[in-house]
Amino acid sequence: MTIKRLLLIIPIVLTIVLLQSYFWVPTYENQASGNPNRLVTYIEGSIGDAKILNPILNADGASSAIVSHVFEGLLDLDEDLSLRGRLATDWEITEKAYLLVNLKSRFPDGVVVSGAELLRRIQQGLTQTSFSELGSHLTSLRLLPAHRHETVVSVSIQDNNEKPTIETVEVAINVPERVEFTLDHVDQDLFTRLTPIIGKHYVDHFSHEPYISIPSEVSLEIQSQLKAQYPELLPVTEHNPQIVFDLRKGVTFHDGHEFDAGDVKFTYEAIMDPKNLSPRTSDFEPIKVVEIVDSHTVKVTYKRLYSPAINAWMMHILPEHLLNQQAMNLEMMERELSTEAKKNFGMRDSEFNRHPIGAGRFQFVEWQGDEFIHLQRFDEYWEGPAQYREYYMRIIPDLLTQEMEFLAGAVDYYGAQPHQVARYKDNPAYQSFSSLGFGFTYIGYNNRKPLFADAKIRQALGMAINIDDFLKYLLYGEGERITGPYPQNTEWYDHSITPLPYDPDAALALFEEMGWQRNADGWLEKEGKIFEFNLITNSGNPIRKNVMTIAQNAWKNIGVKCNTQYFEWAIFLKDFVNTGEFDAVVLGWSMNIDPDLYQIWHSSQAGPQQLNFVGYHNPRADDLIVRIRQEYNRARQRELAHQLHALIAEDQPYTFLYSPLSTRVLDKKIVLVDSDEEGNETYGKIYPTKTGDELFYFHRWRKLEFTPNF
């Protein structure tokens, strides 16, 4: 009887429990009911774990995402892609420039040059109308006396085994008198403006040998290399742009130590220290010296004109007191390292890289490898604390698992692909964003090959392709057409330039104009040769593979024979791209805010292992590229960039295809929070800025218990 009763009672009890759980167990819609902290905890899904949480050392996306929350730079970009102050409240860019007195030269009227006469003539010239622009920006002008200094120069030679080795040589330089110019802005045309005074060949006729002394015992090979460096060791004209940063006072690192100018100088020195192997070295190489003016003022002097240099100061600043030599010595002692380990110990070996301390809005709490990284908001942050109290990056290598976790509400964000975003657009529980980033996809032609040497041929190939097919079938509408080498959401991109039309008939007419005619098999032929080439890309990227297929079919329709291949990434780069041994490639660029395109498009960068691997060469483009990177006036820089954009669009060294949109899907309960002086809150929709970055306002994000009506 007892067993019979139990068999009747147990199902009833289970039914009651299940019914009760239906009402009290949190669902996706009311997931915070059992855990209110979920509303102030943001959880992000990541395919891979971070590698190193030191801003001057990291080079992977997961590490960068964490570092951006923990650390702060002097500058960053505002909503409109303009620089704004962060750890720096203000900055001023001026210039020191120098002109050597060339005693072997003569003025245009035949008078021999001397220091006093050169200074007098420049001063006299400033009173003339033709020099009014220079005079209005010149704050001081003086003649510096001659002086002597020694410097150490490195040269590369072969040892007895014919292996390259570096040897250093001490060189003495007798610097003659110099005229020093101090300007309130940077003027790349300063010395050109002085041509009426000093003559056209003043710089060319300067002889360096009388002023530079090298040891007599060095070999002829080393002497030859040293002489090649004379113009750099003793420049006749020298531009030294300067930036003075006023630093924010009252900012502390997460351990309570106050931020000051020493941290800025230390960060620069740590980046340039070869022992640290920082991937940021090239960004700071143009710097001549960083000087501490006072505890909250830093002066940075540059070796040469290089306007992109200021963007390097978006680099996150390290805490000197935790990473200087004294701190390193203490860590080695506490870890009881061996004598041998101490010899090789450096910043890359420090525990700091797994337990970072910065001055950002969130502070580091915990890192469980391949599981999660936990951050917590820093309540003493100078601009005020974030709305979210906790931040987690969960490591979820499988994309399907990421999506399932997202649908269950266990993560707030994952890297949804365009086809996945399409599934959420009509779901009232989610909000989705599509915004332009800084990347674009293209077909690049090897301009060195006779087949692609003429711009008309490259134009015809572009006109034969319907770019809308890529946008519709590959990106599900998550992309936009582009016409040139700059990101579309920057001021450097010229929106007045129209894209190549999709016009197969006009494309075929261009081929016929160049002497190509269809043969009996339908292929374009000229002088017995078919217009045939290989189009390649890297494996593991299905979108690029599909780009090749669509392009191949489009070209076939006008008689162009295109063969397609794809290779493993390392082989693709090593054997084809880096060597220039290809016909055409499908690739993409991830650009940045700067208008400097020197590495990608200047003809001097078209050699092996360089980034102008398509071999583009146009003297007009070279001149524009150099002027852009030396121009500090933003309006003038924009004008030059538009000229470069138009020129490259006309030459078509690439067929510029599209910029993929950055896609993000979030729970609609995540909103922007605003508070007035009385503490009353209002909620708004999250939206991307001009940068394409929805996270710009992340400090104002919070999850609500309910779905707002907007």
N, C-alpha and C positions, 0 to 999 in steps of 0.2 A: 504493500500500500504506500509506504514511504517513497519507494522508487517511482511509483506511478505519479505521486504528487509532485516530486521533483521534476519529472519529465514534463508536467504541465506548467509548473511555475517558472522554470528556467527560461523557456522561450518568451514568456510574458515579460520577465525582468529584462531580458536582452532587448526586446522590442521597445520597452519604456526607455532604456538607456540610449538606444539609437535615436529615438524620437527626441529625447532631451538634447542629445549632442547636436542634432540638426539646428536647434535654437541657440546653443551657447558656443559651439566651436566656430571660430572665426573663418569666414570664407574670403575669397579674393576681394569681394566688395566691402567687407568690414573687418579686414585682416588685423586692424589695430585694436580690436576689442579685447583680445587677450594679452596684447603686448603694446601698450601705449607708446613705448620707446621706438616702435617701428616707424612712427610718424616723423621722428627726428633722426632717423638712421638711413643713410643712402648707401645702397649696395650695388656695385658695378660688376658685371661679369667680364672676365678677361680670358682670352684664349691661352696666353702664356704668362708665366711668372715674371716679375721684375728681375733684373740682373744686379744692378748696383745703384744705390740711392744717394749718389753724390753728383750734383749737377754738372760739375766740370768733367766727370768721367763717364757718365751714362750715355748710351747710344741706342737704346731700344725704346719702343713705344710704351710698354708697361711701366718701365722705370720713369720715363718722362712724365707720365700721367700722375704718378705719386709725387715726384719732385716738384711739379707745378703747384701742388697744394701746400707742400712743406716749406718751400723756399720763396724768396722774393728777389726781384731784380731792381736796378736803379730805375728802369723804364719799362713800359710795355705799350701795347697798342690799344687805343680807345675804340669805341663803337664804329668810328669812321676811318679806322686804319691810320690814324695820326698818332705820333708818339705822345705819351703822357707820363708824368712823373709818378714813381712809386716810392722807392727808398730815396730817390732824389726828388726834391720839390721843384727845382728849377735847374736850367743849364744854359750856358752861353757859349757860342762857337765864334772864335776869332782866329787870327792868323799871325804868325811870325814868318817873314820871308827874308831870304838872304841872297845877295848878289856879290860874288867875288870881284875884287879889283884886278882886272887883267892888264898888267903893266906892259904886255907885249902887243896890246891892241891900240887902235886909234879911233877917235870919234869920227863921225861922218865928215867933219870939216878938216880932218887930217891931224888934229892936235892929239899928242900922245896921252893916253889915259893915266891918271893918277887918282888916288883915293879922294883927295880934297876936291879935285876938279869934277870927278864923277858925282860926288855929293852935291856940289854947287849947281851943276847942270840939272840934276833931278829936282832940286829945290826950286830952281828957276822955272823948270818945266811945269811944276805944279800950279804956277800962277797963270798958266795959259789955258784958254778955253778947252783945247783939245784934251787936256788932262783933268778936267773938272770932276769927272766921275771918280778917278783915282784919288784925287785930293780930298773929296768929301768923305772918303772912308779911311783915310790914312790918319792914324792917331799919333804916330811918332816916326821919326826918320833920323838915323844916326850912323856914323862911321865907326865900326869896331876895329880895334887895333889888331895887328898880326899876332898870332900866338902859335905855340907848338904843343902837340900832344901825341901820345903813342896809343896804338890800338892793336889788337890781335886779330889776324885775318886767317880764316880757314880755307885750305885748298885741298882738292882731291887729287891724289896721285896713285900710282900703282907701286906695290911693294915688290920685293925680289921674286915673289911667286905670281906676279902679274895680277894680284887682287887689289881692288880699289881700297884705299885707306885715306884717312883724313889727317892732314898735318897742319899745325898752326905756326904762324910766322908773326913776329912783332914788327910792326911798321911804324916809322916816325913820320908825322905829317906836319909840315910847316904851313899853317893856314895864313894866307896873305890877308890884308885888310878886306873887310866886308861891309857892305851897306846893309843895315838892318831896317826892314819895314815892319811896322806894327799896324794891322788893319782891324777894323771892327767887324769884318766879315771875310770869308774866304773868296779869293779872286784867282781862278785858274789862268786868267789872261794877263796877270800882272806884268810879267816880263815881256809879253808881246806888246803891251801898251808902251813899254820903254824903248821899243825899237827905234823911234825917231831920234832918241838921245844916244843910245849905245851902238846903233847900227845892226844890220841883219846878221852879221857873222861874228858877233862878240863872243858868243858861247862856243861856236865851232873852232875858233882860233886859239882857244885856251890850251896851253901846254902844261900837263900835270907833272911831268918828270922832274922839273927843278924843285918841286915842293914836297915830293914823297921819297923817303929813303928806305931802302930795304937792305937786309944784311947781305954782305958781299958773298958769303959762303953758300947761299941757297942755290939750288940747281937752276939751269936754264928753263926747265919745264915749269918750276914753281914761279920763277920770275915772270914767265909769259902769262901765267894765270893771274898773278898779282897785278900786272899791268892792265889786264882786261878789266880789273875791278877799280882802277883809278877813278873813273868818273863817279862811282858810287862813294868811294872813300873821301873824295874832295869834289863835291858837286859845285859847279859854277853858279847855278841857280838852285835854290832850295825853298820848297814850300813846307812849312810846319804848322798845319792846323792845330788849334788847341780847343779843348772843351773843359770848361770849369763847371763842376757839378756842386750844387748846394744840396747837402744831404738832410734828410728828415730827422728831426730831433725827437727824442723820447721813444724811439723804436727799440724793442728788446727782442733778443732771440728767445726761443722757448725755454731756455734754462735761466732766463732773467738777466743775462748779460747784455749790456747796452751796445747797440750797433753804432759803429763810427767809421771814419775814413780809413782806419787801419785795416778793416775787413775788406774794403774795396781794393786797396793796394795788394793785400795778401791774396785775394782771389785771382787778380791778374797774374801775380808772380807764380801762383800754383799752376795756372793754366800753361804758362810759358816754361815751366820747369820740365825739361825733357824726361826726367825720371818718372813723372806722373803719366806720361803718354796720353795727354788729354786730346780728344778729338776736336776740341774747340780752338786749338792753337792758331790755325789760319785766320780765325776771326779777329785775333788780337795781335797778329804779327806786325801790322802797320804801325803799332804804337812804339814811340821812341822812349818815352819815360812816363811813369805815373808818380805824381808828387802829392804829398799831403800838405795842404796849405794850413789847415787847422783841423781840429777834431771832426768837423762836419763840412769840410770843403776839400775837394779833390781836383787837381789839374792834370789833364791827360794831354800830352803832346805827341803828335804823329810825325812819322818820318817823311811822309809824302801826302799828296792829295789822294783821298780815298773816302768819298762821301758815305758809302755804306757802313763805315766804321762805327758810327754812333749806334747802329742797331745791335751791335755786339753787346751793348750795356743792358740789353734785356736779359743777359746771363744772370742766373741766380747767384746771390752773394753768399760766400762761406763764412762761418764764424772763425776768425783767426785764432781765438783763444783755445779752441778745441782741436786745431789741426796744425799749429805752428810746431817748430822743432822741439820746443819745451814739452808740448803736449804729446808729441810722438815719442820722445824719450820716456815720459811717464808711462805711456801705454806699453812700451816695450818692457819696462821694468815690471809692471803689474802682470803682464802675461808671461813673465819669466822666460823670454826668448833666449835662444843660444847666441853666442857671439857671432856665428855665421849668419843666423837669421837676422840679427840686428843690422848687419852690413847691407843687406838687401831690402830692409824694411822701408816702406814708403807709404804715401797716401792711399795707394790702391790696396794695401794690406790692412788698413785701419778698420777697427770695429765700427767707426762712424758710418761706413758705407752700408751697414745693415741696421744702424740705429741713428739715423740722421737727426740733427737739430738745426732748424732754420729760423727764419723770421716771417714765415707765411701764415696763412689763415688757419691751417690745421697743423697739429703736432703729431709726431709719430708715437704709436703705442706698441705695436707688436707686428712681427712678420713670421708667419708659419709657412715655411717653404712649400710651394706647390699647392697651398691651401688658401691662404688669405693674407692680406696686409690691412692692418687696422690703424686708422687715424682718428684723432679727436680734435674738435674745434679748439682754437687757442683764444680764450676769452679776453686776453690782453692785447689782441691784435690792434694795431694803431688805427685802423679804419672801422673797428667794431667787429664783434663776433658774427659768425655765420648763423643762419637759421638752423641748418642741420648740426646736430651735436656729434654725430658719429659718421664716419666714412669707412666703408669696407671695399676692398677690391678682392673679389673671389675668383680663384683660378678654376675655370671650367673649360678644359681643352676642346670638348666636343660641341660643335655649333648647334646640333639638335638639342642636346641637353641644356645649352644656354637658353634656347627658345622655350623649352618646357619649364625651366626655372622662372623665366620671365612671365609666362602665362599663369604660373602658380603664385606670382607675387613674391617669390623668394629673392629675385634680383630686380632692381629698378631700371637697369639699362644693359643691353648687350649690342654687339655690332651687327644689327639687322641688315641683311642684303636687300638690294632694290626689290627683288621679287617677294621678299618677306614683308617689306614695308607696305606693299600694295594690299596685303591681306588685312592690315590694321586700319586703313584709311577710312573705311565705312563703319568701323566698330566704335560705338559711343563711349567705350571704357578707356580709349586711348587717344593720345594726341601724337601727331607725327610732324616732323620738320624735314624739309628739303632745302638745302642752302648751298650756294657755290663755295667751293674750297679753293685751294691754290694749285690744283693739279690739272693736267690735260693729257689727252691721248692723241697720238699722231702716227702717221706713216712717214718715216724718214728715208730720203733717197740719197744714195752715195753720189754726191755731186762731182766726185773725181772721175766717175765712170762716163765714157762718151755717151752712153745711152741716156743719161740724165743731166748732161752738161748744160742743156739749153732750158731756160726758164719756161719757154712755151710748152715743152714736153711735160714738165712737171705740172704746169697749169692744166694741161689736157687730162692728165691722169687724175687730178683732183676733181675736175668737172664731170668725169665719168662716174663718180661715186655719189650715191644718194645718202647723205649723212643722216637723213631722217630715219633710214632703216636701222642704223645703230641705236639711235635714241629710242625708237619704238620697240624693237625686238630684243635688244641686248640690255637696255637700261630701264625698261618699263617707264619711260618718260623721265627718269631721274638723271637728266643731263642736258647740257646746252651747247649749241654750236659755238665755235671760236674761230677767229680769223688770224691770230698771230701769237707771238711768243710770251705775252704777259697774262697773268691771271685776270679774268674778266671783271672781278670785283675790286680791282685796284685802279687808281687814277692813271696808271701808265698805259692801260689798255685803251685804245682809240675806238670807241663805239661807232664812229662815223664810217669805219671801213666795212664795206659789205662783203659777205662771204662769197666764195666762188659759187656760181649757180650750178645746179644739177642740170647739165645739158649735154647728153651723150653725142648729139648731132654736132654741136659746136666743138666738142672735144675731138671728134673724128676729123672735123674740118681743119683743126690745128695740126693734127698729125699729117694730113694730106698736104698742108702748106709747107711742112718740113720735109716733104718728099716721101712719106710713107703711104703705101697703097695696099688695099686688101688683095691677097692672092686667091687662088682657086679654093683653098681650104678655109678662107675667111680670116686668116691672120694678117696683120699688118707686116709689110715687107718692104725693104729698101736695099737696093744693090745686092740682092740675093740673100739678105739676112732678115730673119724674122725678129720682130720686137718681142724679145723674150727675156725674162729675168726671174730671179728667185726672191721671194718675200719670206722673211723669217721672223720668229719671235721666240720667247721663252715658254717652256712647258709649265704646267701648273697654274696657268692663268686662262680659264675658259673664255673670258670675254675677249682677250687679245686673239685667241685662236679663232673665235667667231668673226672678229674684225677681218682677219685674213681671208676667211671664206667669202664674206660679203664683198670685199674688195676684188677678190679673184673673179667672182662671177660678173661683177660690174665691168671689169676690164675686158673680160672675154666677149662681152656683148659688142665692144667696139673693135675687137680684133687683137687685143693685147694678150699675149700668152704669159701667164704668171704661174709659177710653181711655188708651192708653199711648204715650209718645213718649220718645225719647232724643236728646240734643244733644251736640255737641262740648263738651269740658270748659270752655273759656273762656267760651263762650256760655251754657252751663248755669249757671255761677256769675254772670256779669255780668247777664244778662237775667232770670233767674228767682230763684235762691237769694238773691243779695245784695239784690235789690229786694223780695223777698217776694211776687212775682207768680207764684204757683203754687197749685195745689190740694193736691197731695201729692207727696212725693219719696221715692225709695229712695236712701239714703246710708249712710255709716258714720262712726264716730268712732274715732280712735286716741287713747286716753286715757293718763294717766300715773298715778303712784302717789298723787297728792295728792287729797284729798276736796273741794277747792274747785271748785265747778261754776258760779261766778258768771257767766262769759262765755257759757255755753251755756244756762242756765236762768233767770237773773234777769230780771225784766220790764224793767229799765232797758236791757237789751242786745238789745231786740227791734226796733231801728230798722234802716234801710238799712245794708248793709255789716257788720252785727253778727251774732254767732253764734247768738243765739236767734231764728233766722229763721222758726221756726214760730209765733212770737208767743205763747208760753206765758206766762200771767199768773195767779199765785196769791199773794196777800199772805202766806199762811202759808209758802209755799215761799220767798218773798223773805226773810222773817225768818230762816228756818233757814239759808239760803245765807250770809247775812251773818254769822250767829253761828258757823257752821262755819269760815269763813275768818279769824275773829278769835279762835278758841279754840285755846289752846296745850296744854290737857290732852287727851292722846290718847284716854283712855277716854271723856271727855265728848264729844269730837269724833266718836267712833265712834257714840255714842248719838244724836247729832244727825243724823249721816249716815244712819242707819237710819230715822229719822223722815222724812227727805227722800225716801229711796228708796221708802218705803211711800206717801207722798203722791203722788209722780209716777207710781208704778205704778197707783194708784187713778184718777188723772186721765187716764192714757193719751194724753198729747200725741203720743207715738210709739206705734206697735206695735213693741215690742222683739222682734226676731227671734232672733238667735243671735250668739255669739262664735265666729269661726273659730279653729280650733286652729293653732298654729305647728307646722309639720312640718319635720323634718330627717332625712335619711338619711345614714348613715356606714358605712364599712367596719367590719366586726366586729373587725378587728385593732386599731382605735383604742380605747384603754382609759384608765381613770384609774389613775395610778401612785402608789403610796404607798411610802415608804421608812422603815425604822426607824433607830435610832441606829447600828446596825452596818452600815447600807447595804443591808440585805436588802429586796428589792422584792416587793410584792404588787400584784395587778392587780384592778380592779373594773370593773363596767359603768358607762358614762356614763349620767347621768340628768338630767332637767331639775329646776331648783329651782321654788319656788312662783312665781317671776317668770315662769316659762315659758322661761327662758334656759338652754340647755344649756352655753353658753359661760362660765357663771359659774366653772366649774372648768377652764377651758381651759389654765391654767398647769400642770395635772396630766395633760394629754392626751399620749399618745405612741402611735406605731404599732408593733406587734409583728411579728416575722417569721412568727408562727403565729397561728392563730385560737384564742382561749381557749375553754375549755368552760364557759361560763356564759351 
